[in-house]
Amino acid sequence: MKKNLFDMGANFDDEWTSDNKEKPNKKTIIEVKIPEKHQLHFAKEKRRGKVVTIVKPFCLTDNDLKALLKTVKKKLGTGGTVKESTLEFQGEVQESLRVQLEKLNYRFKS
């Protein structure tokens, strides 16, 4: 059978994937530190007119970071999320957040 010269459509060969871009693996090994060895600092951003308080960098596993976020959110009564090695909290909660993290033995840069 002759190959049609005007064939339109996708070529479904063995190397075909539904995604055009190669996604690199972001699995990096993070050195886990105890709370006393952390050197955290604060950052504030304005997103859509609202303030977001960011604390970084945490050297914890993902599960430990999520557990820490859950306990601090309960104590502060605010929303928050985990992104990479940072914790983001809704609102301007820097002072009360510092107090809660210092109770858990986390240290901050001067």
Secondary structure, DSSP 8 states (H G I E B T S, - for coil): ----TT--S----TT--S-SS-------------GGG--BEEEEEEETTEEEEEEE---S-HHHHHHHHHHHHHHHT--EEEETTEEEEESS-HHHHHHHHHHTT--B--
